[in-house]
Amino acid sequence: MLKVFIDGSAGTTGLRIRERLAGRRDVSLSVLPDELRKDPSARRDALNSADVAFLCLPDAAAVEAAAMVENPATVVIDTSTAHRTSDAWEYGFPEVGGRRVRIAGAKRIANPGCHASGFVALVEPLVAAGIVDPGVRLCAFSLTGYSGGGKKMIADYETAATHLHSGGRQYALSQSHKHLPEMTKVCGLASAPVFSPVVVPHFSGMETTVQVFADCVKGGMDAVKSAYRDAYGEKGGEPRPGVVRFVDDPSEGGFLSSAALSDSDAMEVSVHGNADRIVLVSRFDNLGKGASGAAIQNMNIATGLGETEGLCI
């Protein structure tokens, strides 16, 4: 039985991981009492006695916690931004880039950001296949449920909502969103995309969109669809491992809802547009494949369990 410790289990992601693991018979959760949650000695002991330690902390605290882990057998999965571009940590998106094998042998895994997960799923396979040049300059936007903003934003929407909360609210207007470095590095791009994240008035669910002119894509829409089938489609009549799937036409009467995969750990990737302009879309749950679901998926791989054990797909 795996012994798991969650450092920072009071936050949104930590709570979700704890809820998901609480009912599993193959996992034993190590929980510090409230009076010891911030005690360095107690945390150090809990981190080093765990088979798997999840860090659900602000960046600086995650760096501090990671440095406390001296047990070479402990797998550390960091859900913060702190280590996502570090060469010493494996980026936890197993479906692309041959990462599944590396995650299986890793002791330090950086869980991807939510918006970044949607972007990476769409762009990395195209760059890797030579369909999109690494020097391409991309534009992307992403719709997210308000739970992505944590406890304060959830409270704002559910208890103190104003008329401003009834529509989409764009943010990171200065083009300095914290997910941009990992989006750029993981996809092998020469420059960061123009990126516009938008909070929408539903609890969870995410829809990330990349827009590109067809003359920037070698082979056009057909080549893109082929690359996604190779990455996420069936192989030999059997579904590929992981939770990302290429869906040829997921639209709901010409619409694509950002809430369609709320409460799911799956992700669907689709391609739209015409001979001149191509629209790439990934849909998932910001709390699922965008956070706690991905963390558990990485734990399963790193410890030799079934990859989708405990996931809702």
C-alpha positions as CSV (number, residue, x, y, z in Angstrom):
1,M,0.0,0.0,0.0
2,L,1.3,3.4,-1.0
3,K,1.9,5.9,1.8
4,V,1.0,9.4,0.5
5,F,1.5,12.8,2.1
6,I,-0.1,16.0,0.8
7,D,1.8,19.1,1.9
8,G,-0.8,21.9,1.5
9,S,-4.0,19.8,1.7
10,A,-6.1,22.8,2.6
11,G,-5.9,24.4,-0.9
12,T,-8.2,23.6,-3.8
13,T,-5.9,21.2,-5.5
14,G,-4.7,19.6,-2.3
15,L,-8.3,19.1,-1.1
16,R,-9.3,17.5,-4.4
17,I,-6.3,15.1,-4.3
18,R,-7.1,14.2,-0.7
19,E,-10.8,13.5,-1.6
20,R,-9.9,11.4,-4.5
21,L,-7.4,9.3,-2.6
22,A,-9.4,8.9,0.6
23,G,-11.5,6.1,-0.9
24,R,-8.7,4.1,-2.5
25,R,-7.7,0.8,-0.9
26,D,-4.2,0.9,-2.4
27,V,-3.3,4.2,-0.7
28,S,-2.7,5.2,2.9
29,L,-3.0,9.0,3.5
30,S,-0.6,10.5,6.0
31,V,-2.3,13.6,7.5
32,L,-0.8,16.1,9.9
33,P,-3.0,17.6,12.6
34,D,-3.9,21.2,12.1
35,E,-1.4,22.4,14.8
36,L,1.5,20.7,12.9
37,R,0.6,21.6,9.3
38,K,3.2,24.4,9.3
39,D,5.7,22.8,11.7
40,P,8.9,22.3,9.7
41,S,10.1,19.2,11.6
42,A,6.7,17.5,11.3
43,R,6.5,18.3,7.6
44,R,10.0,17.0,7.0
45,D,9.3,13.7,8.7
46,A,6.0,13.3,6.8
47,L,7.7,14.1,3.5
48,N,10.5,11.7,4.0
49,S,8.4,8.8,5.3
50,A,6.0,9.0,2.3
51,D,6.2,6.9,-0.9
52,V,4.6,9.8,-2.7
53,A,4.5,13.4,-1.5
54,F,2.3,16.0,-3.3
55,L,3.3,19.6,-2.9
56,C,0.2,21.8,-3.1
57,L,1.9,25.0,-2.1
58,P,2.8,28.5,-3.4
59,D,6.0,28.4,-5.4
60,A,8.5,29.5,-2.7
61,A,7.0,27.1,-0.2
62,A,7.2,24.3,-2.8
63,V,10.9,24.9,-3.4
64,E,11.4,24.8,0.4
65,A,9.5,21.6,0.8
66,A,11.2,19.9,-2.1
67,A,14.6,20.7,-0.4
68,M,13.4,18.9,2.7
69,V,13.0,15.6,0.9
70,E,16.2,13.5,1.5
71,N,14.7,10.0,1.1
72,P,15.8,8.8,-2.4
73,A,12.7,6.6,-2.6
74,T,10.2,9.3,-2.2
75,V,8.4,10.5,-5.3
76,V,7.7,14.2,-5.2
77,I,4.9,15.6,-7.3
78,D,4.8,19.4,-7.3
79,T,1.6,21.1,-8.4
80,S,3.0,24.6,-8.2
81,T,4.7,26.6,-11.0
82,A,8.1,26.3,-9.3
83,H,9.7,23.4,-11.1
84,R,7.9,23.2,-14.5
85,T,10.7,24.5,-16.6
86,S,13.5,22.8,-14.5
87,D,15.6,20.2,-16.3
88,A,15.9,18.4,-13.0
89,W,12.2,17.7,-12.9
90,E,10.1,15.6,-15.3
91,Y,7.2,17.5,-16.8
92,G,4.1,15.5,-15.9
93,F,2.2,15.3,-19.2
94,P,2.6,11.6,-20.2
95,E,0.6,11.6,-23.4
96,V,3.2,13.3,-25.6
97,G,7.0,13.6,-26.0
98,G,7.8,10.2,-24.7
99,R,7.3,11.3,-21.2
100,R,5.3,8.3,-19.9
101,V,8.5,6.2,-19.7
102,R,10.4,9.0,-18.0
103,I,7.7,9.7,-15.5
104,A,7.7,6.0,-14.6
105,G,11.3,6.3,-13.5
106,A,11.1,9.8,-12.1
107,K,11.4,10.9,-8.4
108,R,10.7,14.6,-9.2
109,I,7.6,15.4,-11.3
110,A,6.3,18.8,-12.0
111,N,2.5,18.7,-12.5
112,P,1.5,20.9,-15.5
113,G,-0.5,24.1,-15.3
114,C,-4.1,23.9,-16.3
115,H,-4.0,26.3,-19.3
116,A,-0.6,24.9,-20.2
117,S,-2.0,21.4,-20.4
118,G,-4.5,22.4,-23.0
119,F,-1.9,24.3,-25.0
120,V,0.7,21.6,-24.8
121,A,-1.8,18.9,-25.9
122,L,-2.5,21.0,-29.0
123,V,0.9,22.3,-30.0
124,E,3.6,19.9,-29.0
125,P,2.6,17.0,-31.3
126,L,2.5,19.4,-34.2
127,V,6.0,20.8,-33.5
128,A,7.4,17.3,-32.9
129,A,6.0,16.1,-36.2
130,G,7.4,19.0,-38.1
131,I,4.0,20.2,-39.1
132,V,4.4,23.5,-37.3
133,D,7.8,25.3,-37.2
134,P,9.2,26.1,-33.8
135,G,9.5,29.7,-34.9
136,V,5.8,30.1,-35.5
137,R,4.1,32.9,-33.6
138,L,0.9,31.7,-32.2
139,C,-2.2,33.2,-30.6
140,A,-4.2,31.3,-28.0
141,F,-7.0,31.9,-25.5
142,S,-8.4,29.7,-22.8
143,L,-11.7,29.7,-20.9
144,T,-11.7,28.4,-17.3
145,G,-14.2,27.8,-14.6
146,Y,-13.8,30.1,-11.6
147,S,-12.5,27.3,-9.4
148,G,-9.2,27.7,-11.1
149,G,-8.7,30.9,-9.0
150,G,-8.7,29.1,-5.7
151,K,-10.7,29.7,-2.6
152,K,-10.9,33.5,-2.8
153,M,-12.2,33.5,-6.4
154,I,-14.7,30.7,-5.6
155,A,-16.0,32.8,-2.7
156,D,-16.1,35.9,-4.9
157,Y,-18.3,34.1,-7.5
158,E,-20.5,32.2,-5.0
159,T,-21.0,34.7,-2.2
160,A,-20.0,38.2,-3.4
161,A,-20.8,38.1,-7.1
162,T,-21.6,41.3,-8.9
163,H,-22.8,41.9,-12.4
164,L,-19.2,41.7,-13.6
165,H,-19.1,38.1,-12.6
166,S,-22.0,37.2,-15.0
167,G,-19.8,37.3,-18.1
168,G,-16.3,36.2,-19.1
169,R,-13.5,38.1,-17.4
170,Q,-10.2,38.3,-19.2
171,Y,-7.0,38.6,-17.2
172,A,-3.2,38.5,-17.5
173,L,-3.6,41.4,-19.9
174,S,0.1,42.3,-19.6
175,Q,1.0,39.0,-21.3
176,S,2.9,37.7,-18.3
177,H,0.8,34.7,-17.3
178,K,2.7,32.3,-15.1
179,H,2.1,29.4,-17.5
180,L,3.8,31.0,-20.5
181,P,7.3,29.8,-19.7
182,E,6.2,26.1,-19.6
183,M,4.0,26.5,-22.7
184,T,7.0,27.8,-24.6
185,K,9.7,25.4,-23.4
186,V,7.7,22.2,-23.4
187,C,6.4,22.8,-26.9
188,G,9.9,23.7,-28.2
189,L,8.7,27.2,-29.4
190,A,11.1,30.0,-30.1
191,S,8.8,32.6,-28.6
192,A,5.8,32.6,-26.2
193,P,2.3,32.8,-27.7
194,V,0.0,35.8,-27.4
195,F,-2.2,34.3,-24.6
196,S,-5.5,35.4,-23.3
197,P,-7.0,33.5,-20.3
198,V,-10.7,34.2,-19.5
199,V,-12.6,33.3,-16.3
200,V,-16.2,32.2,-17.1
201,P,-19.1,31.9,-14.7
202,H,-19.2,28.2,-14.1
203,F,-17.4,26.3,-11.4
204,S,-15.1,24.0,-13.4
205,G,-14.3,23.1,-17.0
206,M,-11.7,24.5,-19.4
207,E,-11.4,25.1,-23.1
208,T,-8.1,26.1,-24.6
209,T,-8.0,27.3,-28.2
210,V,-5.0,27.9,-30.5
211,Q,-5.6,29.8,-33.8
212,V,-3.3,29.5,-36.7
213,F,-3.3,30.4,-40.4
214,A,-3.2,27.3,-42.7
215,D,0.0,28.5,-44.5
216,C,1.8,28.1,-41.2
217,V,0.8,24.4,-41.1
218,K,2.5,21.9,-43.4
219,G,-0.2,19.8,-44.8
220,G,-3.1,21.8,-43.5
221,M,-6.0,20.4,-41.4
222,D,-5.5,16.9,-42.7
223,A,-1.9,16.8,-41.4
224,V,-3.0,18.2,-38.0
225,K,-5.7,15.6,-37.7
226,S,-3.3,12.8,-38.6
227,A,-0.8,14.0,-36.0
228,Y,-3.5,14.0,-33.3
229,R,-4.7,10.5,-34.3
230,D,-1.1,9.3,-34.0
231,A,-0.7,10.9,-30.6
232,Y,-4.2,10.3,-29.1
233,G,-6.2,8.0,-31.3
234,E,-6.6,4.2,-31.3
235,K,-3.6,2.0,-32.1
236,G,-4.3,-1.5,-33.5
237,G,-8.0,-1.1,-32.5
238,E,-7.1,-0.4,-28.9
239,P,-7.3,3.0,-27.1
240,R,-3.9,4.5,-26.4
241,P,-2.8,4.9,-22.7
242,G,-3.6,8.1,-21.0
243,V,-6.7,10.3,-20.8
244,V,-6.3,12.5,-23.9
245,R,-8.4,11.6,-27.0
246,F,-8.7,13.0,-30.5
247,V,-12.4,13.6,-31.3
248,D,-13.3,14.3,-34.9
249,D,-16.4,16.3,-34.3
250,P,-17.3,17.1,-30.7
251,S,-19.4,20.2,-31.4
252,E,-22.9,20.6,-29.8
253,G,-24.9,21.9,-32.8
254,G,-22.1,24.2,-33.9
255,F,-21.0,25.2,-30.3
256,L,-18.3,24.0,-28.0
257,S,-19.0,24.4,-24.3
258,S,-16.1,25.0,-21.9
259,A,-18.1,23.1,-19.2
260,A,-18.5,19.9,-21.3
261,L,-15.9,17.9,-19.4
262,S,-16.4,19.4,-16.0
263,D,-16.0,16.7,-13.3
264,S,-14.0,14.5,-15.7
265,D,-10.3,13.7,-15.8
266,A,-10.4,13.2,-19.6
267,M,-9.3,15.7,-22.3
268,E,-10.6,15.9,-25.8
269,V,-8.7,17.5,-28.7
270,S,-10.4,18.6,-31.9
271,V,-9.6,20.5,-35.1
272,H,-11.9,23.1,-36.8
273,G,-11.8,25.8,-39.4
274,N,-11.3,25.9,-43.2
275,A,-8.6,25.9,-45.9
276,D,-7.3,29.3,-44.7
277,R,-7.7,29.4,-40.9
278,I,-7.4,26.5,-38.5
279,V,-8.8,26.4,-34.9
280,L,-7.3,23.8,-32.5
281,V,-9.4,23.1,-29.3
282,S,-8.8,21.1,-26.2
283,R,-11.5,20.6,-23.6
284,F,-11.0,19.2,-20.1
285,D,-11.6,20.1,-16.4
286,N,-9.2,22.6,-14.8
287,L,-9.5,20.6,-11.6
288,G,-9.1,17.3,-13.4
289,K,-6.5,16.9,-16.2
290,G,-5.7,20.5,-15.3
291,A,-4.7,19.8,-11.7
292,S,-5.6,17.0,-9.3
293,G,-6.5,14.4,-11.9
294,A,-3.2,14.9,-13.6
295,A,-1.4,14.7,-10.3
296,I,-3.0,11.3,-9.5
297,Q,-2.3,10.1,-13.1
298,N,1.4,10.9,-12.6
299,M,1.4,9.2,-9.2
300,N,-0.1,6.1,-10.8
301,I,2.6,6.0,-13.5
302,A,5.5,6.7,-11.2
303,T,4.5,4.0,-8.7
304,G,3.6,1.3,-11.3
305,L,-0.1,1.4,-10.7
306,G,-2.7,1.4,-13.5
307,E,-2.4,4.8,-15.1
308,T,-6.1,5.7,-14.9
309,E,-6.7,4.1,-11.4
310,G,-9.0,6.4,-9.4
311,L,-9.7,8.7,-12.4
312,C,-13.0,9.6,-13.9
313,I,-12.8,9.2,-17.6
